[in-house]
Amino acid sequence: VQLQASGGGLVQAGGSLRLSCAASGRYATGWFRQAPGKEQECVAAVSTSGDITYYADSVKGRFTISRAKNTVYLQMNSLKLEDTAVYYCAAARGPYSGSYSFQYDYWGQGTQVTVSS
């Protein structure tokens, strides 16, 4: 399984970015982030069918996860300084995985998101 994450960059607070995770197949997918000195956090997840989604409280109402075939997107709006992190996508063999990293089997490389004031 290959996962290719892209779309990170530098954006001002209040701005938007869209991350993409291109997979070699259709998998339940989660977006995680890791900020320096902080624990890894699952910000959003989506089932294989796209019918089930999960959002961390910290991003509800601002981030939207969606999928189109084998690509999963994370639309990030109203970005805040605290959203700065390396974002990773991860895929699971099952139809849906939750918010824990151990529930995912495959990981892509990270993409840096930096939100400036």
Helices and strands as residue ranges (DSSP letters): E 3-6, E 9-12, E 17-23, E 28-34, E 41-46, E 53-55, E 63-68, E 71-76, G 81-83, E 85-92, G 101-103, E 106-107, E 111-116
